[in-house]
Amino acid sequence: MFSKLLIPLDGSKTAEKVLPFARILATTFKLPIELLEVVDIAAATAHIAADKARYLDRIIAEGESASREHLDEIAATFTGLNVTCKVERGRPADLIIERAEAEKGTLIAMATHGRSGINRWMMGSVAEKVLRGTRVPLFLVRAGDEAAVGRTVDFKSIVVPLDGSELAASVLVTVSEIAKMLDIEIVLCRAYELAATAYYGSEDYLPKYDEMLRELKEDVEGYLKKKVEGLKAGGLAKVSWVALEGSGAEAIVRYANARPDVLIAMCTHGRSGVSRWTLGSVTEKVVRHSDEPVLVLHAG
């Protein structure tokens, strides 16, 4: 399933919010860890005044040295695990993708916000570029300014948003393996709402909205029940489902944020239609707004 955990950092405490979760993942799946910091030369140049340009090489070298010391300190906190540290020069998103795709089975774990500076970069934009640019699995944590780096974390359930397509449901194979190893519940969910066009009535015909919504809900519930039955037939005991009325991303985030210690697992591509939503855009919205970590798996 996973062969290595790649953790990009930027020297900020906020970016380190991913570390407590990374420890759980690395320990549970027995993964070697690679800590990565990228010195963005273009960003460094932009932050240096013209009269200080002649000191650029020295400033960059000092930044690299500080990054190595920082990574060594972080590595020492992963007791009993195989940890390597890398400091690279280049564009952060490009290098993260390159390092991750160099070894099959790599899982990237990173915070979505960090801090900018000479050898730091905005993790929000970088995380989105990585999300859009790689097919490597991503574990993303939305970190605020008051990130609790040292807090204890746990997982009690995996919430899996589906859209009715087999492409979206393809993540269930990996999710099932994760749930077994973590010994936690899988909760399948699907958001539903009437398409905007359903409200375009006329004087001669006004749709029966309550009936349409009820039928849509029944279809969604029937779909989820079948998926749960399939997972249970495959040997999973802790599986449930919930139909969420509302817009895709908003309904998912609202539900997940109301449950403690949730991991959201979803793919980046699905299928759109009357009662379905494009998982690519929905995934990005969930990553931006969820208080809970999101595991992004790339489907077909």
BAFILO-947943 format. One record per residue (C-alpha): x negated, y, z; residue number from 1. Coordinates in Angstrom, 3 decimals, padded with zeros to 6 digits. Layout:
{xx=X | yy=Y | zz=Z | seq=NUM}
...
***
This chain:
{xx=000.000 | yy=000.000 | zz=000.000 | seq=1}
{xx=-002.494 | yy=002.665 | zz=001.170 | seq=2}
{xx=-006.275 | yy=002.267 | zz=001.134 | seq=3}
{xx=-007.528 | yy=005.642 | zz=002.411 | seq=4}
{xx=-006.266 | yy=008.763 | zz=004.143 | seq=5}
{xx=-007.484 | yy=012.048 | zz=002.661 | seq=6}
{xx=-007.010 | yy=015.042 | zz=004.983 | seq=7}
{xx=-007.677 | yy=018.487 | zz=003.450 | seq=8}
{xx=-008.398 | yy=021.199 | zz=006.032 | seq=9}
{xx=-009.190 | yy=024.902 | zz=005.748 | seq=10}
{xx=-010.806 | yy=025.701 | zz=009.103 | seq=11}
{xx=-007.589 | yy=026.961 | zz=010.703 | seq=12}
{xx=-005.733 | yy=025.533 | zz=013.688 | seq=13}
{xx=-002.518 | yy=025.760 | zz=011.725 | seq=14}
{xx=-003.789 | yy=023.382 | zz=009.043 | seq=15}
{xx=-004.770 | yy=020.944 | zz=011.780 | seq=16}
{xx=-001.126 | yy=020.394 | zz=012.731 | seq=17}
{xx=-001.245 | yy=017.352 | zz=010.464 | seq=18}
{xx=-003.900 | yy=015.642 | zz=012.611 | seq=19}
{xx=-001.642 | yy=014.037 | zz=015.275 | seq=20}
{xx=000.406 | yy=012.453 | zz=012.502 | seq=21}
{xx=-002.741 | yy=011.423 | zz=010.640 | seq=22}
{xx=-003.952 | yy=009.538 | zz=013.720 | seq=23}
{xx=-000.742 | yy=007.498 | zz=013.785 | seq=24}
{xx=-000.994 | yy=006.699 | zz=010.073 | seq=25}
{xx=-004.689 | yy=005.816 | zz=010.157 | seq=26}
{xx=-004.325 | yy=003.639 | zz=013.263 | seq=27}
{xx=-001.162 | yy=001.844 | zz=012.124 | seq=28}
{xx=-002.352 | yy=001.114 | zz=008.611 | seq=29}
{xx=-006.034 | yy=000.749 | zz=009.553 | seq=30}
{xx=-007.116 | yy=003.354 | zz=007.022 | seq=31}
{xx=-010.526 | yy=004.940 | zz=006.597 | seq=32}
{xx=-010.301 | yy=008.740 | zz=006.735 | seq=33}
{xx=-011.901 | yy=011.366 | zz=004.542 | seq=34}
{xx=-011.854 | yy=014.922 | zz=005.892 | seq=35}
{xx=-012.207 | yy=017.518 | zz=003.151 | seq=36}
{xx=-012.865 | yy=021.250 | zz=003.215 | seq=37}
{xx=-013.157 | yy=023.240 | zz=000.014 | seq=38}
{xx=-015.173 | yy=026.432 | zz=-000.309 | seq=39}
{xx=-013.301 | yy=028.464 | zz=-002.894 | seq=40}
{xx=-016.007 | yy=030.475 | zz=-004.662 | seq=41}
{xx=-013.493 | yy=032.656 | zz=-006.499 | seq=42}
{xx=-011.762 | yy=033.548 | zz=-003.222 | seq=43}
{xx=-015.119 | yy=034.188 | zz=-001.558 | seq=44}
{xx=-016.131 | yy=036.583 | zz=-004.332 | seq=45}
{xx=-012.836 | yy=038.451 | zz=-004.079 | seq=46}
{xx=-013.327 | yy=039.037 | zz=-000.352 | seq=47}
{xx=-016.849 | yy=040.436 | zz=-000.627 | seq=48}
{xx=-017.450 | yy=044.146 | zz=-001.191 | seq=49}
{xx=-019.508 | yy=045.102 | zz=-004.231 | seq=50}
{xx=-022.430 | yy=046.302 | zz=-002.107 | seq=51}
{xx=-022.568 | yy=042.912 | zz=-000.387 | seq=52}
{xx=-022.482 | yy=040.851 | zz=-003.601 | seq=53}
{xx=-026.208 | yy=040.156 | zz=-003.432 | seq=54}
{xx=-025.560 | yy=038.242 | zz=-000.221 | seq=55}
{xx=-022.951 | yy=035.981 | zz=-001.826 | seq=56}
{xx=-025.107 | yy=032.842 | zz=-001.959 | seq=57}
{xx=-026.049 | yy=033.205 | zz=001.688 | seq=58}
{xx=-022.437 | yy=033.854 | zz=002.735 | seq=59}
{xx=-021.243 | yy=030.791 | zz=000.833 | seq=60}
{xx=-023.995 | yy=028.660 | zz=002.353 | seq=61}
{xx=-023.030 | yy=029.864 | zz=005.819 | seq=62}
{xx=-019.406 | yy=029.030 | zz=005.053 | seq=63}
{xx=-020.383 | yy=025.515 | zz=003.991 | seq=64}
{xx=-022.420 | yy=025.030 | zz=007.141 | seq=65}
{xx=-019.504 | yy=026.198 | zz=009.304 | seq=66}
{xx=-017.176 | yy=023.837 | zz=007.425 | seq=67}
{xx=-019.473 | yy=020.862 | zz=008.048 | seq=68}
{xx=-019.643 | yy=021.649 | zz=011.763 | seq=69}
{xx=-015.872 | yy=022.000 | zz=011.887 | seq=70}
{xx=-015.296 | yy=018.663 | zz=010.147 | seq=71}
{xx=-017.797 | yy=016.913 | zz=012.409 | seq=72}
{xx=-015.868 | yy=018.173 | zz=015.436 | seq=73}
{xx=-012.577 | yy=016.923 | zz=013.971 | seq=74}
{xx=-014.108 | yy=013.571 | zz=013.034 | seq=75}
{xx=-015.190 | yy=013.023 | zz=016.643 | seq=76}
{xx=-011.524 | yy=013.114 | zz=017.729 | seq=77}
{xx=-010.657 | yy=010.045 | zz=015.626 | seq=78}
{xx=-011.949 | yy=007.489 | zz=018.109 | seq=79}
{xx=-012.533 | yy=004.015 | zz=016.729 | seq=80}
{xx=-011.748 | yy=004.975 | zz=013.130 | seq=81}
{xx=-013.972 | yy=005.154 | zz=010.059 | seq=82}
{xx=-014.280 | yy=008.871 | zz=009.200 | seq=83}
{xx=-016.314 | yy=010.606 | zz=006.509 | seq=84}
{xx=-016.601 | yy=014.360 | zz=005.930 | seq=85}
{xx=-016.887 | yy=016.215 | zz=002.633 | seq=86}
{xx=-017.460 | yy=019.897 | zz=001.898 | seq=87}
{xx=-017.009 | yy=020.805 | zz=-001.758 | seq=88}
{xx=-017.104 | yy=023.953 | zz=-003.873 | seq=89}
{xx=-014.286 | yy=024.678 | zz=-006.280 | seq=90}
{xx=-010.567 | yy=025.227 | zz=-006.559 | seq=91}
{xx=-008.855 | yy=023.610 | zz=-003.564 | seq=92}
{xx=-005.844 | yy=022.043 | zz=-005.307 | seq=93}
{xx=-007.929 | yy=020.698 | zz=-008.188 | seq=94}
{xx=-010.518 | yy=019.173 | zz=-005.861 | seq=95}
{xx=-007.921 | yy=017.624 | zz=-003.577 | seq=96}
{xx=-006.251 | yy=015.950 | zz=-006.547 | seq=97}
{xx=-009.606 | yy=014.826 | zz=-007.940 | seq=98}
{xx=-010.763 | yy=013.325 | zz=-004.628 | seq=99}
{xx=-007.432 | yy=011.596 | zz=-004.064 | seq=100}
{xx=-007.233 | yy=010.067 | zz=-007.525 | seq=101}
{xx=-010.824 | yy=008.819 | zz=-007.351 | seq=102}
{xx=-009.696 | yy=005.860 | zz=-005.226 | seq=103}
{xx=-006.507 | yy=003.925 | zz=-005.841 | seq=104}
{xx=-004.150 | yy=003.817 | zz=-002.892 | seq=105}
{xx=-005.201 | yy=007.135 | zz=-001.358 | seq=106}
{xx=-002.627 | yy=008.941 | zz=000.780 | seq=107}
{xx=-003.054 | yy=012.707 | zz=001.140 | seq=108}
{xx=-002.034 | yy=014.130 | zz=004.530 | seq=109}
{xx=-001.952 | yy=017.908 | zz=004.826 | seq=110}
{xx=-000.164 | yy=020.882 | zz=006.320 | seq=111}
{xx=001.704 | yy=023.164 | zz=003.963 | seq=112}
{xx=000.390 | yy=026.400 | zz=005.453 | seq=113}
{xx=-003.063 | yy=027.421 | zz=006.527 | seq=114}
{xx=-005.097 | yy=030.587 | zz=006.629 | seq=115}
{xx=-006.880 | yy=032.484 | zz=003.869 | seq=116}
{xx=-010.411 | yy=033.835 | zz=004.085 | seq=117}
{xx=-013.885 | yy=033.437 | zz=002.655 | seq=118}
{xx=-013.843 | yy=029.655 | zz=002.800 | seq=119}
{xx=-010.154 | yy=029.186 | zz=003.593 | seq=120}
{xx=-007.134 | yy=029.072 | zz=001.348 | seq=121}
{xx=-003.401 | yy=029.412 | zz=001.500 | seq=122}
{xx=-002.249 | yy=025.865 | zz=002.218 | seq=123}
{xx=001.300 | yy=026.699 | zz=001.168 | seq=124}
{xx=000.450 | yy=027.393 | zz=-002.454 | seq=125}
{xx=-002.227 | yy=024.699 | zz=-002.525 | seq=126}
{xx=000.146 | yy=022.070 | zz=-001.140 | seq=127}
{xx=002.729 | yy=022.951 | zz=-003.779 | seq=128}
{xx=000.116 | yy=022.721 | zz=-006.549 | seq=129}
{xx=-000.978 | yy=019.324 | zz=-005.249 | seq=130}
{xx=002.635 | yy=018.188 | zz=-004.982 | seq=131}
{xx=003.282 | yy=019.135 | zz=-008.601 | seq=132}
{xx=-000.063 | yy=018.038 | zz=-009.975 | seq=133}
{xx=-000.754 | yy=014.585 | zz=-008.533 | seq=134}
{xx=000.881 | yy=011.181 | zz=-008.565 | seq=135}
{xx=-000.842 | yy=010.263 | zz=-005.314 | seq=136}
{xx=001.444 | yy=009.836 | zz=-002.267 | seq=137}
{xx=001.601 | yy=012.913 | zz=-000.031 | seq=138}
{xx=002.333 | yy=013.258 | zz=003.675 | seq=139}
{xx=003.222 | yy=016.903 | zz=004.264 | seq=140}
{xx=003.778 | yy=018.791 | zz=007.514 | seq=141}
{xx=005.188 | yy=022.304 | zz=007.501 | seq=142}
{xx=002.984 | yy=024.178 | zz=009.950 | seq=143}
{xx=003.954 | yy=027.520 | zz=011.444 | seq=144}
{xx=001.687 | yy=030.083 | zz=013.059 | seq=145}
{xx=002.293 | yy=028.548 | zz=016.477 | seq=146}
{xx=001.427 | yy=025.014 | zz=015.412 | seq=147}
{xx=000.941 | yy=022.653 | zz=018.344 | seq=148}
{xx=-002.181 | yy=020.859 | zz=017.164 | seq=149}
{xx=-002.686 | yy=018.628 | zz=020.191 | seq=150}
{xx=000.917 | yy=017.652 | zz=020.824 | seq=151}
{xx=002.001 | yy=014.029 | zz=020.969 | seq=152}
{xx=004.016 | yy=012.859 | zz=017.982 | seq=153}
{xx=006.024 | yy=009.753 | zz=017.233 | seq=154}
{xx=008.319 | yy=008.332 | zz=014.586 | seq=155}
{xx=011.713 | yy=006.894 | zz=015.484 | seq=156}
{xx=013.267 | yy=006.675 | zz=012.032 | seq=157}
{xx=012.658 | yy=007.207 | zz=008.334 | seq=158}
{xx=015.317 | yy=009.229 | zz=006.534 | seq=159}
{xx=015.421 | yy=008.335 | zz=002.826 | seq=160}
{xx=017.413 | yy=010.700 | zz=000.573 | seq=161}
{xx=018.818 | yy=009.020 | zz=-002.542 | seq=162}
{xx=020.665 | yy=010.423 | zz=-005.549 | seq=163}
{xx=022.291 | yy=007.298 | zz=-006.960 | seq=164}
{xx=019.544 | yy=006.525 | zz=-009.484 | seq=165}
{xx=017.317 | yy=003.454 | zz=-009.459 | seq=166}
{xx=014.345 | yy=005.744 | zz=-009.971 | seq=167}
{xx=014.985 | yy=007.465 | zz=-006.653 | seq=168}
{xx=015.673 | yy=004.134 | zz=-004.945 | seq=169}
{xx=012.300 | yy=002.773 | zz=-006.104 | seq=170}
{xx=010.716 | yy=004.318 | zz=-002.994 | seq=171}
{xx=012.533 | yy=001.760 | zz=-000.838 | seq=172}
{xx=009.863 | yy=-000.882 | zz=-001.468 | seq=173}
{xx=007.141 | yy=001.249 | zz=000.119 | seq=174}
{xx=009.472 | yy=002.658 | zz=002.778 | seq=175}
{xx=010.426 | yy=-000.885 | zz=003.845 | seq=176}
{xx=006.769 | yy=-001.790 | zz=004.378 | seq=177}
{xx=006.184 | yy=001.367 | zz=006.406 | seq=178}
{xx=009.277 | yy=000.783 | zz=008.553 | seq=179}
{xx=008.189 | yy=-002.769 | zz=009.328 | seq=180}
{xx=004.692 | yy=-001.709 | zz=010.374 | seq=181}
{xx=005.956 | yy=001.192 | zz=012.503 | seq=182}
{xx=008.933 | yy=-000.845 | zz=013.763 | seq=183}
{xx=011.398 | yy=001.966 | zz=013.153 | seq=184}
{xx=014.844 | yy=002.394 | zz=011.623 | seq=185}
{xx=015.524 | yy=003.321 | zz=007.999 | seq=186}
{xx=018.408 | yy=005.747 | zz=007.450 | seq=187}
{xx=019.583 | yy=006.026 | zz=003.848 | seq=188}
{xx=021.362 | yy=009.258 | zz=003.026 | seq=189}
{xx=022.965 | yy=010.803 | zz=000.009 | seq=190}
{xx=024.264 | yy=014.337 | zz=-000.312 | seq=191}
{xx=027.401 | yy=014.991 | zz=-002.321 | seq=192}
{xx=029.490 | yy=017.946 | zz=-003.415 | seq=193}
{xx=031.824 | yy=018.756 | zz=-006.286 | seq=194}
{xx=030.134 | yy=020.269 | zz=-009.297 | seq=195}
{xx=030.812 | yy=023.955 | zz=-009.886 | seq=196}
{xx=032.671 | yy=023.099 | zz=-013.085 | seq=197}
{xx=035.254 | yy=021.203 | zz=-011.022 | seq=198}
{xx=036.557 | yy=024.558 | zz=-009.788 | seq=199}
{xx=037.137 | yy=025.959 | zz=-013.262 | seq=200}
{xx=040.880 | yy=025.368 | zz=-013.256 | seq=201}
{xx=043.543 | yy=027.058 | zz=-015.346 | seq=202}
{xx=047.078 | yy=028.277 | zz=-014.867 | seq=203}
{xx=048.332 | yy=025.049 | zz=-016.433 | seq=204}
{xx=046.144 | yy=022.702 | zz=-014.412 | seq=205}
{xx=044.693 | yy=023.011 | zz=-010.930 | seq=206}
{xx=042.508 | yy=020.057 | zz=-009.866 | seq=207}
{xx=043.303 | yy=018.236 | zz=-006.646 | seq=208}
{xx=040.075 | yy=019.146 | zz=-004.922 | seq=209}
{xx=040.683 | yy=017.190 | zz=-001.725 | seq=210}
{xx=041.389 | yy=014.033 | zz=-003.697 | seq=211}
{xx=038.356 | yy=014.536 | zz=-005.929 | seq=212}
{xx=036.126 | yy=015.084 | zz=-002.913 | seq=213}
{xx=037.517 | yy=012.017 | zz=-001.167 | seq=214}
{xx=036.881 | yy=009.840 | zz=-004.226 | seq=215}
{xx=033.364 | yy=011.227 | zz=-004.528 | seq=216}
{xx=032.682 | yy=010.492 | zz=-000.871 | seq=217}
{xx=033.983 | yy=006.921 | zz=-001.276 | seq=218}
{xx=031.680 | yy=006.379 | zz=-004.264 | seq=219}
{xx=028.692 | yy=007.675 | zz=-002.299 | seq=220}
{xx=029.518 | yy=005.547 | zz=000.738 | seq=221}
{xx=029.964 | yy=002.453 | zz=-001.406 | seq=222}
{xx=026.592 | yy=003.031 | zz=-003.017 | seq=223}
{xx=024.835 | yy=003.493 | zz=000.318 | seq=224}
{xx=026.480 | yy=000.419 | zz=001.832 | seq=225}
{xx=025.211 | yy=-001.730 | zz=-001.051 | seq=226}
{xx=021.685 | yy=-000.396 | zz=-000.615 | seq=227}
{xx=021.787 | yy=-001.113 | zz=003.119 | seq=228}
{xx=023.047 | yy=-004.642 | zz=002.468 | seq=229}
{xx=020.170 | yy=-005.185 | zz=000.037 | seq=230}
{xx=017.566 | yy=-004.061 | zz=002.563 | seq=231}
{xx=019.056 | yy=-006.227 | zz=005.290 | seq=232}
{xx=019.068 | yy=-009.207 | zz=002.935 | seq=233}
{xx=015.348 | yy=-008.537 | zz=002.475 | seq=234}
{xx=014.700 | yy=-008.981 | zz=006.177 | seq=235}
{xx=015.117 | yy=-005.485 | zz=007.585 | seq=236}
{xx=017.330 | yy=-005.316 | zz=010.677 | seq=237}
{xx=017.156 | yy=-001.600 | zz=011.504 | seq=238}
{xx=018.946 | yy=000.004 | zz=008.557 | seq=239}
{xx=021.848 | yy=002.455 | zz=008.478 | seq=240}
{xx=023.362 | yy=005.009 | zz=006.124 | seq=241}
{xx=024.991 | yy=008.428 | zz=006.181 | seq=242}
{xx=026.851 | yy=010.396 | zz=003.509 | seq=243}
{xx=026.120 | yy=014.122 | zz=003.734 | seq=244}
{xx=028.609 | yy=016.625 | zz=002.380 | seq=245}
{xx=026.830 | yy=019.621 | zz=000.947 | seq=246}
{xx=024.041 | yy=020.689 | zz=-001.372 | seq=247}
{xx=021.131 | yy=018.230 | zz=-001.647 | seq=248}
{xx=018.171 | yy=019.936 | zz=000.022 | seq=249}
{xx=020.205 | yy=021.926 | zz=002.541 | seq=250}
{xx=022.166 | yy=018.866 | zz=003.687 | seq=251}
{xx=019.013 | yy=016.742 | zz=004.000 | seq=252}
{xx=017.112 | yy=019.362 | zz=005.986 | seq=253}
{xx=020.073 | yy=020.046 | zz=008.270 | seq=254}
{xx=020.510 | yy=016.348 | zz=009.028 | seq=255}
{xx=016.803 | yy=015.609 | zz=009.557 | seq=256}
{xx=016.193 | yy=018.660 | zz=011.741 | seq=257}
{xx=018.984 | yy=017.530 | zz=014.059 | seq=258}
{xx=017.272 | yy=014.179 | zz=014.699 | seq=259}
{xx=014.094 | yy=013.969 | zz=016.806 | seq=260}
{xx=010.905 | yy=012.326 | zz=015.521 | seq=261}
{xx=012.098 | yy=011.803 | zz=011.950 | seq=262}
{xx=009.970 | yy=011.098 | zz=008.890 | seq=263}
{xx=011.610 | yy=012.019 | zz=005.588 | seq=264}
{xx=010.545 | yy=009.838 | zz=002.653 | seq=265}
{xx=011.570 | yy=010.719 | zz=-000.880 | seq=266}
{xx=010.400 | yy=010.721 | zz=-004.461 | seq=267}
{xx=009.779 | yy=013.685 | zz=-006.736 | seq=268}
{xx=011.932 | yy=012.648 | zz=-009.670 | seq=269}
{xx=015.493 | yy=011.474 | zz=-009.856 | seq=270}
{xx=018.461 | yy=011.927 | zz=-012.096 | seq=271}
{xx=020.868 | yy=014.837 | zz=-012.353 | seq=272}
{xx=024.586 | yy=014.695 | zz=-012.997 | seq=273}
{xx=027.970 | yy=015.602 | zz=-011.557 | seq=274}
{xx=027.186 | yy=014.217 | zz=-008.104 | seq=275}
{xx=023.414 | yy=013.896 | zz=-008.375 | seq=276}
{xx=020.532 | yy=016.292 | zz=-008.016 | seq=277}
{xx=017.080 | yy=016.664 | zz=-009.486 | seq=278}
{xx=014.796 | yy=015.193 | zz=-006.852 | seq=279}
{xx=011.779 | yy=017.157 | zz=-008.034 | seq=280}
{xx=013.207 | yy=020.541 | zz=-007.053 | seq=281}
{xx=015.026 | yy=019.107 | zz=-004.035 | seq=282}
{xx=011.801 | yy=017.573 | zz=-002.727 | seq=283}
{xx=010.017 | yy=020.923 | zz=-002.924 | seq=284}
{xx=012.865 | yy=022.629 | zz=-001.051 | seq=285}
{xx=012.827 | yy=019.954 | zz=001.655 | seq=286}
{xx=009.049 | yy=020.282 | zz=002.047 | seq=287}
{xx=009.369 | yy=024.066 | zz=002.386 | seq=288}
{xx=012.178 | yy=024.080 | zz=004.926 | seq=289}
{xx=012.121 | yy=020.843 | zz=006.914 | seq=290}
{xx=010.797 | yy=020.942 | zz=010.473 | seq=291}
{xx=010.014 | yy=017.248 | zz=010.105 | seq=292}
{xx=007.136 | yy=015.716 | zz=008.097 | seq=293}
{xx=007.872 | yy=014.593 | zz=004.545 | seq=294}
{xx=006.330 | yy=011.601 | zz=002.784 | seq=295}
{xx=006.461 | yy=012.191 | zz=-000.964 | seq=296}
{xx=006.248 | yy=009.101 | zz=-003.146 | seq=297}
{xx=006.088 | yy=009.391 | zz=-006.900 | seq=298}
{xx=008.631 | yy=007.350 | zz=-008.819 | seq=299}
{xx=008.261 | yy=006.077 | zz=-012.388 | seq=300}
***
